[in-house]
Amino acid sequence: MRQLIKLLSWTLSVLLTLMLGIALLVALDSRPRIPETALTPAERTWVKQWISANRPSARPSSGINALSLTEREASLLLNGLLERMAQGGADLTLRDGAAELSASLRLPLDQVTSYLNVRLRLVEDAKLLRIESAKVAGLPIPAALAQTLAEQALGAVERAQVVKTLDLEEGAIHLSYAWRPHMLEHLGSGFVPEDELPDVLGAQERLHAIAQDWPRRQPITLARLLSALLAEEGDDPVAANRAAILALAAYVNGRIIRDPSEAGTKKVARPRPVALRGRRDLSQHFMTSAALTVEGNDALSNLIGWLKEVSDSDGGSGFSFADMTANRAGIRFARLATESPAGARRLQRLARSGLSEEDFMPEIDGLPEGMSHRSFVRDFGDPGGQAYKRMILNIDERIESRPLFRRSAG
């Protein structure tokens, strides 16, 4: 049951990521268009029972499985997952060959409550689904733009070869899928561009070889892994560096990348903890932001990193400017590694001489951490405030003072 919840949550995460990308383009609303839906005890029981009945152990481990849901059942599942992952509500209407989805999500963008209101019309096509029209905060945006934002997510599902057929009809949805071993890893691997996958898988193999030879009682350092992966020479230095960054981002987050076209269950050793400045979380922030930069852009990496910290301040581990430093250092590193062939080759030469964390990650002494939302707002206001801007300027100055970035600027 836990695996199925993860799969459904992963699918919803794709939708949330799409919504976040669209939200970058327009203003948010101060109130939701779709009120938050509070499920009744009976509805929660139904959602729990449905997930239990459709868990992997209750279905064949191989072959094609089929699911059919009425419009009401699909809406209940969607809102049940939203209860777990976010604050908001959603309304789903199923037509013949099309689906209309309206959703309102509360986002932790500042101390003023903000809602992302989205309305999408999706239609069937050869690649499962296509966005025909989209509105955000009541403003229409080009369907082609929304489709571009969705292509990578939908392409991941297609390349993972999990969903076989998807049929929409009036008031119902019919889905056939192949439950495969390591399904979530295959789905996650689908986000790696198909033409880059062989290089990323090769980088992952080298990572596991390094980890296997590393003394068990010694923590693996991010600098050591970056030095080893980036030292590899190739015809295309930018592509090689991109592959190294994507493979390492998955590794430090405890993820394994698998070839979606392979149905086998080859056993792979689980990734070992990787430290940056003696902390595992900093290596995760650094590499995740680097991967987002090579696959997207700096603005999206900055926004997602900041959203995560604000979410932490509102009941999680607390807002951390040390984490923000790792985010921004990762973005800077990725730009250096992939912006030009000359820069990529220069970084590879330095890697062959051996990188240290002093080269690319500043000290984090004196940076506020563990801040509650209240203390963050009290001390820094919002990202438009002068106090916050001064702190970010201080962080960026620390990053630019690193030898690796001083050399690249010279």
N, C-alpha and C positions, 0 to 999 in steps of 0.2 A: 504493500500500500504506500509505503514511503517513497518508493521509486516512481510510482504513478503520480503522486503529488508533486515530486520533483519535475517530472516531465510536463505536467500541466502548468506548473509554475514557470518552467522554462519557456513554454509557449506564450504565457502571459507576459513574461519579461521581454520577449521579442516585440510584442505590441506596445509595452510601456516605453521601450527604447525608441521605437518608431515615433510615438507621441512626443517624447522628449526632443527628438530631432526636429520635428515640426514646430514645437514650441519655441525653438530658437529663432524662428522666422517672424513671429507675430507677438502682440501683447497678450498677456493673460487676463482672465476675468476675475473680478472680486467676489463672484458668487457662482455656484455650480448650476449648469443647465439641467443636469440629471442629479436629483437628490441622492445622497448616500442611502443605499438600500440595506436596511437591517433585516437579515433573514430571521424568520421565526424559528423557534426550537424544532418544529416539525420539518422545516426546510433544511436546517443544518443537519438533522438526522438523515434526511434523504440524500444530501450531498455526501455525507460520510459513508452511507451504505452503498451508494453508487460507486464511489472510488474503491471501496473494499471489494465489491463484486467484480470490478474491472481491473484489479491489480494484476501484475504480471503472473504471480503464482496461481491465479485463478483461470489463466488462459494458456493456450499452447505456447511453449517457449520458442517455437519456430513456425513458419508458415504465415498465412494471412489471417488477420483478425478483423472483425467488422464491428462497427459501433453505429447506432442510430439514436438520435436525440431529437425530441420535439423542441420547438422554439422555447417553450417554457423551461424545459430541462436544461438546455444550453445556457439560458440566461441565469438560472439558479447556480450552475457550476461557475460561470464567469464571475458573478457577484460573490460567490463563496470564496473564490481565489483572491478577489480584490480585498475581501476582509482580511485575508492573511498577509497580503503584500503591500497594501496601500489604503489610503482613505479616499473613498469615492464610490460612485455608482455607475452602472452601465445598463444600457437597454439594447437588446438585439432583436432585429426583425428579419426573418428568413423568407425569401421569395424564390420563385422558380429561377435557378441559375444565378442568384444574387443574394447578398446579405447587407443589411444596413445596421451599422453599429454607432451608437452615441454613447459617449463616456465623459464623465467629469472626474478629474483627479486633483486632489489637493497636493500642492508641491511646497516643499520647505525652502522657498526662495528668499524669504526675508521675514521680518517680524509681522508683516501684514499678510493676512491669509490670501493666497492666490490659488486660482483654479485653472487647470488646463481643460478646456471644453473642446472636444473633438467629435466630429461626425464624419464617418467614412462610408462609402458605398463600394463594396467589393463584388466582383463578378468572376465567374469561372472562366478559365482559359487553359491553354495547354500546359501552363506551369502552375497548376492548382488554383491560384487566385491572382487577380489583378485589381488594383485600386482604380475605380472609374472616376470617382470624385471625392473631394475632401474639403472640409470646412474646419477651421480652428478659430475659436472665440467668435464664431459667427461670420468670419471672413473667408470667402472661397479662396483656395490656393490651387495652382495648376495641378491637375491629376498626375501629369508627368513628373512633377517635382516630388509629390508624395510617393509615387511609384519608385522613383530613384532611391528614396530613403528606405523603402521596403524591400528592394531587390535583393540586398545582401541577406536579409533575414529569411525571405522566402526561398532564396537560392540555397541557403544552408539546409533547409528542410528537404528540398529537392535532391541535393547532392548526397544527403545522408541516406536516401532511398528508404525512408521510414514510411512516409505517407504514400500509398499507392493510388488511391482514388479519393476524390472529394466531390460529393454531389449535393447541391443545394436545391431544395424544392420548397414549395409553399408550406411554411410552418414546420420544416424538418431539415435535418442535416444527416447525411450518411457518409461514413468514413471507413476506409479499409486501410490497414497498416500492417507492417511486419515488425513484431516485437523482436528486436535483435539484442544479443548480449552486448553490454556496454553501449546501450542506445544513447544515453546522454553524452557520452564521449564522441560518438559518431555525429550527433547533432551539433555539438560544439565545434568539431573539426570542420563542419560544413561552412563555418564562417571564414575559414582560410580560403582565399581565392584558389580556384582549381589549378591554375598554372603555377602557383607558388607552393602547392602542397608537397611535391617531392623534396624541394629544398628544406621546407620546414620539418618534414619527417626525418630528413638526414641530420639536421641540426639537433633534433630531439634524441636521435640515436647517440650522437656524440656526447650530449648531456648525460645520458644514462651511463655511458662508459666512464665518464669522469667521476660521477657519483659513486659508481661501483668500486673504483680504485681509491676513493677518498677515505681516510681513516674514520671509522664509525664514531669515535668520540670527539672528533673535531668538527665544528660547524663549517659548512660549505659557505664560502663568501661569494657575494655577487660579483665582486671584482675578478675573482679567479675564473668564474664561469664566462663572464664577458670576454676576458682575455683569450680563453681557449676557443670560444665560438667565433669571435671576430678575427682571429688570426688566420682563418682559412682563406686561401686565395681562390679566385674564380674569374671567369670572363666578365661577369657583371657584378662589381663590388656593391652596388646599391641593392641589388636583389639578394645577394648573400647576407648583407647586414639586416635587411628586412626579415629574412627567414630566421636569422639568429634571434632577433628581438621577439618575434612572434612565438618561437619555440620556448624561449626563456620566460616570457610572460606567462605562458601556460604552466610551465614547470614550477615557478615560484609560488603559483597559486594552487599547487597540488593537483593540476589537471594533466591528463594524458591526451595527446592528439592521435587519432586513428584515421586511417584511410577509409572514408565512407564507402568506397567500392568493395572493400574486403569484408566478407561475412564471418571470417574466422574469429577465434577468441584467444589469440596469442597473448600469453601472460606477459605483462610488462611490470617491472618493479615500480612501486609507488614513488613519486618524487620525494626527495628528502628536503628538510627545511633549509632555506637559503637566507643568509643574514646580510644586512647592509647597516653599517654603523652599529653592529651587534644586535640588530632587531630584525625579525622576520617581517613585520608589518611594513617597514620602510622599503624592503626589497619588493614587496608586492605593490605598493603604491608607485614606486619608481618604474617597474617594468610594465604595469598595467597602463600607465599614462604614456609610456613609450610606444606600446603596441597600438593604443588608440590614435596616437599621432601618425604612425606610419600607415594606418588603415583609414584614418579620417582626417582630422585637423586639430590644430592647437586649441582652438576655441572650445571644441567639444570635449577635449581631454580636460581642460581647465574647469569647464562647467560640471562635468561628471564628478571630478575630484572634489570640487567645492560642495556639490550637492551631498556627497557622501559624508563630508565632514559636518555639514549642517544637520544632516539626519542623525549623526552620532551625538551631536550636542543636545538633541531633543530626546534623550533617553538611552542613547547607546554609550560608547566608550568616551564620548566627549570630543569637542572640536579640538583638533591638533594642528598647530602651525608647523610642527615637525613633519607630519604627514603631508601637509601642503608643500613643504620644501621638497620632499621626495617626488611628489607629483610634478612639480615644475622642473626639477632637475631631470626627470625622465623625459619630459617633453623636449628640453634643450638637447639632451643626449641623442634622442631620436632624430631631431633635425640635423644635427651634425653628422649622424651616421648615414643619412639617406637623401639629403638635399642635392648632392652632386656627386658624380663619380670621383672627382678629385678629393673631396672631403671624405668620401667613403674609404678610398684607398689610404689616405693619411691616417684615419682611425685604425685601419687594419695593421698598418706598420707599427703604430704605437701599441696595439694589442699584442703584437708578436714580441715586443720588448717587455710586456707585462704591465697591466693597468692596476692601480691601487684605488681604493675608494676615495682617497684624498684627491685623485685626479678629477672626479666628476660629482662627488657628493659633499657638500659643505658640512661643517659641524652644526649641530642643532642645539647647542647650549644656549640657554636663555629664551628659547622660543616657547610661548605658552602652549600647554597641552591640557587635555582633560577638562575643557571648559564646557559648562552647561550652556544651554541656549540663552538663559537669562544673563549669565556673566559675559557671554560673547556679545550680546546686544548692548549691554551696559558699557563694555570697554571699547568695542569696535563699531557699533551701529550696524551698518550694512556695507556691502562691497563698494557702494558709491561714496562712503564716508572717508574723511581724510585719515583717520586713525588706521583703518583697514588698508588704505592705499600706502601709507607709510610702512606698515608691516610687510606688505608684498614687495615694496621697493627694497627694503632691507634684505628680504629673502633672495630676490633676484640679484642683488649686489653680491651676496654670499656665493651664489651659484656661478656668476660670471667671474669671480675671483679664482675659481678652480683652474689648475694648470691646463687641463684639456680644453677648456673653453677660451682661456686666454690665448693659447696657441692658435685656435681656430679663428680668432678675431684678428690675429696679427698678420 
